[in-house]
Amino acid sequence: MTGANKTPGVYIIEKNAFPNSVVEVATAVPAFIGYTEKHENKGSSLKNIPWRITCMAEFIHFFGGAPHAEYGIDRFPSEDPAIQNAVASDFTIGQQAFQLLNKNPGYYLYYSMMLFFENGGAACYLVSVGDYDQQIEKLALENAFAALLKEQEPTMLVIPDAMSLKEEDCIALQQASLMHCGAQMKNRVALLDIYNGYKIRGTDGDCITRFRDEIGTNCLDFGAAYYPWLNTSIVQLADLGLSNFADLTGLKNALKAELAQSALSAEKHTSYNAIIENIDSAQADPAQLHQALCVISPLYISILNAMQTKLNLLPPAAAMAGVYTMVDNTRGVWKAPANVSLNAVVTPALNITHDEQEDLNVSSTGKSINAIRLFSGEGTLVWGARTLDGNSLDWRYINVRRTMIMLEQSIRLTCMAFVFEPNVATTWVTIKSMLRNFLTGIWKRGGLAGAVPEDAFSIYVGLNETMTPEDILEGIMRITVLVALSRPAEFIEITFQQQMQKSS
């Protein structure tokens, strides 16, 4: 009879028959850092505040729209020796080539977010560090890491606007992002872009070699890099117009040069010339002029197409964050995010051959770069699944690192319930049973390798097994979990051999 029962009668006592369950943490929640048109919620500033969104409509509501691009027209090669950012001419008039130069900083975040959602992206965090009136600065982007220290949910880190910094600042920021992920938080990975990754290796130096030489050696297993950049279909031709020309006088001169070389009738020549003369008129309607030029001027359409191509050239990390999300939701975090096609992507900026990928995937430095390749009949595919720590047998594959992060964080959060519980056999059995149920579920879904659960994982906790009597006196409970993580079949080798004829 219990001490609480004083009156004769029937008492019901309920006892818990099952241990607590381990809740699997989210694995595909990227955090994006960059510049936006605005950053407010009902009048309150969201600057440098991690804000959770789930779709592009929410991004536009809280952070505004696309940056306004303004392009100037310059001769190619440029008469200004300080301009080195063009790799080819954008359009020609007769024998003279011209290039378009973006007069505004390259704000990549907005279009990268569109690319993220196009490729399966869902919930994510966004940290706006400034608006489009500000220059892109390394310190502003790096200061966002401090705000993300308080957020446990993000599992990836993406900084598209880093590509608009000076190269040395970009590398320093990428090093800081690796340290944030691998040394401070240890629960997320950094998805890195290659600086100038739209250029052929050897143009203005080798971008891959420079990246490997300068990225360092710290926390490489918490990062993955992708190459080359992507020609996307995010920006539509209808989004562009006269407002995207920084110098309307330069446009007038180009159109006049086209008119001088055209074989139009006198009537059409006069009409076209009148349209050209009205381009910079304050009384003219830009929308009507734009429509008229689209009808009468092939050069105008060519220039807009060149603008569209430039704006659609985007670094790939945001698309990969979407791919990670899609693969995690459909297959699981243990599935390598590779051999997957990319949406809203026309082609990679560069075509990589089988031989060229050898140096990307396997390097003496161990710093593997994941290739994005175009395959005939299949489209643009992600053709690599390695971390930057390519020489490590433990952490070579990005899905292995991310699966371990998921297991670590899920078990850590569950074991918080046992802090201050008695450090005795009853507690040890409960924890062991709870972890066994969780890991068995992961094994059944294909996350762990082994024919039976005993081959997939082992759990140890107890006196003289993981703890000494001194550990118990000091209030320490030690749990050891061994897991056999599944690895991708990266190289499939098929052997063929002739055999003797057995019958006539």
C-alpha positions in Angstrom: 0.0 0.0 0.0 1.4 3.4 -1.0 1.8 6.1 1.6 -0.7 8.4 -0.2 -3.6 6.0 0.1 -5.5 6.7 3.3 -9.1 5.8 2.4 -10.3 2.3 1.4 -11.1 2.1 -2.2 -9.8 1.4 -5.7 -7.0 3.5 -7.1 -5.7 3.7 -10.7 -2.0 4.2 -11.3 -0.7 4.8 -14.8 2.9 3.9 -15.6 4.8 4.8 -18.8 5.6 1.6 -20.7 7.7 3.2 -23.5 10.8 5.3 -23.5 10.9 8.8 -25.1 11.5 8.8 -28.8 14.3 10.6 -30.6 12.9 13.3 -32.9 14.9 13.6 -36.1 16.0 17.2 -36.6 15.5 19.1 -39.9 18.4 18.6 -42.3 17.6 21.0 -45.1 17.2 24.5 -43.8 19.8 26.8 -45.4 20.7 30.3 -44.1 21.3 32.9 -46.8 23.2 36.1 -46.2 23.2 39.1 -48.5 21.7 42.5 -49.5 18.0 43.1 -50.2 15.8 46.0 -51.3 14.4 46.4 -47.8 14.4 44.6 -44.5 11.4 45.3 -42.4 8.3 43.7 -40.7 5.5 46.0 -39.9 7.8 48.9 -39.5 10.4 47.0 -37.5 13.8 46.6 -39.0 15.0 43.1 -39.8 18.6 44.1 -40.6 21.0 41.5 -39.3 18.2 39.5 -37.9 17.8 35.8 -39.1 14.2 35.6 -40.5 12.5 32.4 -41.4 10.7 32.3 -44.7 9.1 29.5 -46.8 8.5 30.9 -50.3 9.5 33.7 -52.6 6.3 35.6 -51.8 7.4 35.9 -48.2 10.9 37.0 -49.3 9.3 39.8 -51.4 7.0 40.8 -48.5 9.8 41.2 -46.0 12.8 42.0 -48.1 11.6 43.5 -51.4 12.2 42.8 -55.0 15.0 42.5 -57.5 18.0 44.9 -57.7 17.8 47.3 -60.5 20.6 46.6 -63.0 22.0 49.4 -65.2 24.4 48.7 -68.0 26.7 51.0 -69.9 27.8 50.4 -73.4 31.6 50.3 -73.9 33.8 49.5 -76.8 35.4 46.0 -76.8 38.2 45.6 -75.9 37.5 48.5 -73.5 39.5 51.7 -74.0 39.7 51.8 -70.2 42.6 49.5 -69.1 41.1 49.3 -65.6 38.1 47.3 -67.0 39.0 43.6 -66.9 35.6 41.9 -66.3 34.6 41.1 -69.9 35.6 37.8 -71.4 33.9 38.4 -74.8 32.0 41.1 -76.7 28.3 41.3 -76.2 27.1 42.6 -79.5 28.5 44.1 -82.7 27.7 47.0 -85.1 29.4 46.4 -88.4 33.0 45.6 -87.6 33.0 47.2 -84.2 32.4 45.1 -81.0 30.9 46.3 -77.8 30.4 45.1 -74.3 27.9 45.8 -71.5 29.2 46.9 -68.1 27.0 46.7 -65.0 27.2 50.0 -63.3 25.7 48.7 -60.1 27.2 46.2 -57.6 26.4 42.6 -58.4 23.6 41.7 -55.9 23.1 38.0 -56.4 20.9 37.2 -53.4 17.5 37.9 -55.0 17.9 35.8 -58.1 19.8 33.1 -56.1 16.7 32.8 -53.9 14.5 32.3 -56.9 16.9 29.6 -58.1 16.8 28.0 -54.7 13.0 27.7 -54.7 13.0 26.6 -58.3 15.1 23.6 -57.4 13.1 22.3 -54.5 13.9 24.8 -51.8 11.5 25.2 -48.8 12.0 26.7 -45.4 15.1 28.8 -45.0 16.5 31.7 -43.0 17.6 35.0 -44.5 19.9 37.6 -43.0 19.8 40.9 -44.7 22.9 43.0 -44.0 22.0 46.0 -46.0 20.0 47.4 -49.0 20.8 48.1 -52.6 22.1 51.6 -51.8 25.1 50.2 -50.1 28.3 48.7 -51.4 28.9 45.0 -50.8 31.4 44.7 -47.9 33.1 41.6 -46.4 32.7 42.9 -42.8 28.9 43.4 -43.2 28.5 39.9 -44.5 30.8 38.3 -41.9 29.0 40.1 -39.0 25.9 38.1 -39.9 27.6 35.0 -38.5 27.1 36.3 -35.0 23.4 36.5 -35.5 23.3 32.9 -36.8 25.0 31.7 -33.6 21.7 31.9 -31.8 19.8 29.8 -34.4 20.1 26.1 -34.2 17.8 25.1 -37.0 19.9 26.1 -40.1 21.9 23.3 -41.5 23.5 25.1 -44.5 25.2 28.4 -45.1 25.1 30.2 -48.5 26.5 33.7 -49.3 25.8 34.5 -53.0 26.9 38.2 -52.7 30.4 37.1 -51.7 31.1 36.7 -55.5 30.9 40.5 -55.8 33.7 41.2 -53.3 37.4 41.4 -54.2 38.9 38.0 -54.6 41.0 38.2 -51.4 37.9 39.3 -49.4 35.8 36.6 -50.9 38.3 33.9 -49.9 38.6 35.3 -46.4 34.8 35.3 -46.0 34.6 31.7 -47.2 37.3 30.7 -44.7 35.2 32.4 -42.0 32.1 30.6 -43.1 33.9 27.2 -42.8 35.0 28.1 -39.3 31.5 29.2 -38.4 30.1 25.9 -39.6 32.8 23.5 -38.4 34.4 25.1 -35.4 31.6 27.1 -33.8 28.3 25.5 -34.7 29.2 22.0 -35.9 25.7 21.5 -37.1 25.8 23.0 -40.6 27.8 23.0 -43.8 28.9 25.8 -46.0 28.1 25.6 -49.7 30.8 27.6 -51.6 31.0 29.1 -55.0 34.2 29.4 -57.0 35.2 33.0 -57.5 35.1 33.8 -61.3 33.7 30.3 -61.8 32.2 31.3 -65.1 35.7 31.6 -66.7 37.6 28.9 -68.4 40.5 27.6 -66.3 43.6 29.5 -67.4 41.7 32.7 -68.2 43.1 35.4 -65.9 44.8 32.6 -64.0 43.3 29.3 -62.9 40.3 30.0 -60.6 40.3 26.4 -59.2 44.0 26.5 -58.3 43.7 29.9 -56.7 40.7 28.6 -54.6 42.6 25.5 -53.5 45.7 27.5 -52.7 43.9 30.2 -50.6 41.0 28.4 -48.9 43.3 26.9 -46.2 42.9 23.6 -44.4 40.5 24.4 -41.5 37.1 22.6 -41.3 37.2 21.5 -44.9 34.9 18.6 -44.1 32.1 21.1 -43.3 32.2 22.6 -46.8 31.5 21.7 -50.4 32.3 23.8 -53.5 30.6 23.7 -56.9 31.9 24.7 -60.4 31.1 26.2 -62.9 28.5 28.9 -62.6 25.1 28.5 -64.3 23.3 30.0 -67.2 19.8 30.2 -65.8 16.3 31.3 -67.1 15.4 33.3 -63.9 15.4 36.7 -65.5 12.9 37.1 -68.5 13.3 39.4 -71.4 10.1 41.1 -70.4 11.7 42.2 -67.2 14.1 44.5 -69.1 13.6 47.9 -70.7 15.1 51.4 -71.2 15.5 51.8 -67.5 18.2 49.2 -67.6 20.5 51.5 -69.7 22.8 53.6 -67.5 23.6 55.9 -70.4 20.8 56.6 -72.9 23.2 58.7 -75.0 25.3 55.6 -75.6 22.2 53.7 -76.6 21.3 56.4 -79.1 24.7 56.4 -80.6 24.6 52.6 -81.0 21.1 52.7 -82.6 22.2 55.5 -84.9 25.1 53.4 -86.1 22.7 50.5 -86.8 20.4 52.9 -88.7 23.3 54.2 -90.8 24.1 50.6 -91.9 20.5 49.6 -92.5 18.7 49.4 -95.8 15.4 50.8 -94.7 13.1 52.8 -96.9 13.1 56.6 -96.5 9.8 56.5 -94.6 11.0 53.8 -92.2 14.3 55.5 -91.8 12.6 58.8 -90.8 10.3 56.9 -88.4 13.2 55.0 -86.8 15.3 58.2 -86.5 12.4 60.0 -84.7 12.1 57.1 -82.2 15.9 57.3 -81.5 15.8 61.1 -81.0 13.0 60.7 -78.4 14.9 58.1 -76.3 16.3 60.7 -73.8 13.3 63.0 -74.0 11.7 63.8 -70.7 8.3 63.9 -72.3 8.6 60.4 -74.0 6.9 57.4 -72.6 9.6 54.8 -71.8 7.2 51.9 -72.2 6.0 53.0 -75.6 9.5 53.7 -76.8 10.6 50.2 -75.6 7.8 48.6 -77.5 8.6 50.6 -80.6 12.3 49.7 -80.4 11.5 46.0 -79.9 9.5 46.1 -83.2 11.9 48.1 -85.4 15.4 47.5 -84.0 17.1 44.0 -84.1 20.1 45.7 -82.3 18.0 46.7 -79.4 16.7 43.2 -79.0 20.3 41.9 -79.2 21.4 44.3 -76.4 18.5 43.2 -74.2 19.3 39.6 -74.8 22.9 40.3 -73.8 21.7 41.9 -70.6 19.4 39.0 -69.9 22.3 36.6 -70.4 24.5 38.5 -67.9 21.8 38.7 -65.3 21.1 35.0 -65.6 24.7 34.0 -65.0 24.5 33.0 -61.3 26.7 31.1 -58.9 25.5 27.6 -58.2 25.5 27.3 -54.4 21.9 28.5 -54.0 20.6 26.0 -56.5 22.5 23.2 -54.7 20.8 24.3 -51.4 17.5 23.6 -53.2 18.8 20.3 -54.5 19.8 19.3 -50.9 16.3 20.1 -49.7 14.6 18.2 -52.5 16.8 15.1 -52.0 16.5 15.2 -48.2 12.7 15.4 -48.5 12.3 12.6 -51.1 15.2 10.2 -50.3 16.8 11.2 -47.0 19.9 13.1 -45.9 22.0 10.0 -46.5 21.4 10.1 -50.2 24.2 11.9 -52.0 22.9 15.1 -53.6 24.3 14.2 -57.0 23.1 12.8 -60.4 20.2 15.2 -60.0 19.1 17.6 -62.8 18.9 21.4 -62.1 15.7 23.3 -62.8 15.6 26.8 -64.4 19.1 26.1 -65.7 19.8 26.3 -69.4 23.4 25.1 -69.4 26.5 25.3 -67.2 28.6 28.4 -68.0 31.3 26.0 -69.1 31.3 22.5 -70.5 33.5 20.1 -68.5 34.8 17.0 -70.1 35.5 13.6 -68.4 39.2 14.3 -68.3 38.8 17.8 -67.0 36.7 16.6 -64.1 39.5 14.2 -62.9 41.4 17.1 -61.5 38.3 18.6 -59.9 37.1 15.5 -58.2 40.5 14.0 -57.1 43.3 16.3 -56.2 46.6 15.8 -54.3 45.5 18.6 -52.0 42.3 16.7 -51.2 40.2 19.8 -52.0 37.6 18.2 -54.2 35.4 20.5 -56.4 32.0 19.1 -57.4 31.3 19.5 -61.1 28.1 20.5 -62.7 28.0 19.0 -66.2 25.8 19.0 -69.3 24.9 15.5 -70.6 23.3 15.0 -74.0 19.7 13.9 -73.6 19.8 14.3 -69.8 20.3 18.0 -69.2 22.4 19.7 -66.6 23.3 17.3 -63.8 25.2 17.7 -60.5 28.1 15.3 -61.0 30.0 15.4 -57.7 29.2 14.7 -54.0 32.4 15.4 -52.1 33.3 17.8 -49.3 36.5 19.9 -49.6 38.2 17.2 -47.4 38.4 14.8 -50.3 41.4 12.8 -48.9 39.5 11.9 -45.7 38.0 8.4 -45.7 35.8 9.5 -42.9 34.4 12.8 -44.3 35.0 12.5 -48.1 31.3 12.6 -49.0 28.9 15.4 -48.2 26.0 13.1 -47.4 28.2 11.2 -44.8 29.0 14.5 -43.1 25.4 15.7 -43.1 24.0 12.4 -42.0 26.4 12.4 -39.0 25.3 16.0 -38.2 21.7 14.9 -38.2 22.4 11.9 -35.9 24.5 14.0 -33.5 22.0 16.8 -33.2 18.9 14.5 -32.9 20.5 12.4 -30.2 21.9 15.4 -28.4 18.6 17.2 -28.2 16.8 14.0 -27.0 19.4 13.4 -24.3 18.8 16.8 -22.9 15.7 15.2 -21.1 18.1 13.1 -19.1 20.2 15.9 -17.7 20.0 15.6 -13.8 18.4 12.2 -14.0 19.9 9.5 -11.7 23.1 8.2 -13.3 22.1 4.6 -12.7 21.4 1.4 -14.6 17.7 2.2 -15.1 18.5 5.4 -16.9 21.2 3.7 -19.0 18.7 1.0 -20.1 16.2 3.7 -21.0 18.6 5.7 -23.1 20.0 2.6 -24.8 16.5 1.4 -25.7 15.5 4.9 -27.0 18.6 5.2 -29.2 18.2 1.7 -30.5 14.7 2.4 -31.7 15.8 5.6 -33.4 18.8 4.0 -35.2 16.8 1.0 -36.2 14.3 3.3 -37.9 17.2 5.1 -39.7 18.6 1.7 -40.8 15.3 0.6 -42.2 15.1 3.7 -44.3 18.5 3.0 -45.8 20.5 5.6 -43.8 22.8 3.0 -42.2 24.7 0.1 -43.9 24.3 -3.5 -42.7 22.3 -6.6 -43.3 20.9 -6.5 -39.8 20.6 -3.7 -37.2 23.5 -5.2 -35.3 25.8 -4.6 -38.3 24.5 -1.0 -38.7 25.1 0.4 -35.2 26.2 -0.3 -31.7 25.3 1.6 -28.5 27.4 1.4 -25.3 26.5 3.1 -21.9 27.2 1.9 -18.4 29.6 1.4 -15.5 32.9 -0.2 -16.6 31.7 0.0 -20.2 31.9 3.7 -21.0 32.2 5.1 -17.5 34.4 4.6 -14.4 33.2 5.0 -10.8 35.0 8.4 -10.8 33.0 9.5 -13.8 29.7 8.7 -11.9 30.9 10.6 -8.8 31.7 13.6 -11.0 28.2 13.5 -12.6 29.4 12.4 -16.0 27.4 10.0 -18.2 29.2 8.7 -21.3 27.4 7.2 -24.2 29.2 5.7 -27.2 27.4 5.2 -30.5 29.0 3.5 -33.4 27.3 3.8 -36.8 28.0 2.4 -40.3 27.1 5.2 -42.6 26.2 4.4 -46.2 28.5 5.8 -48.8 27.7 6.5 -52.5 28.8 4.2 -55.3 31.0 6.9 -56.9 32.9 4.6 -59.2 31.1 1.7 -60.8 33.5 -0.7 -62.5 32.2 -3.4 -64.9 34.6 -6.0 -66.0 34.2 -7.9 -69.3 36.2 -10.9 -70.3 35.9 -13.4 -73.2 35.2 -17.0 -72.4 35.7 -20.2 -74.4 32.9 -21.2 -76.8 31.0 -24.1 -75.1 28.9 -25.5 -78.0 28.6 -25.2 -81.8 
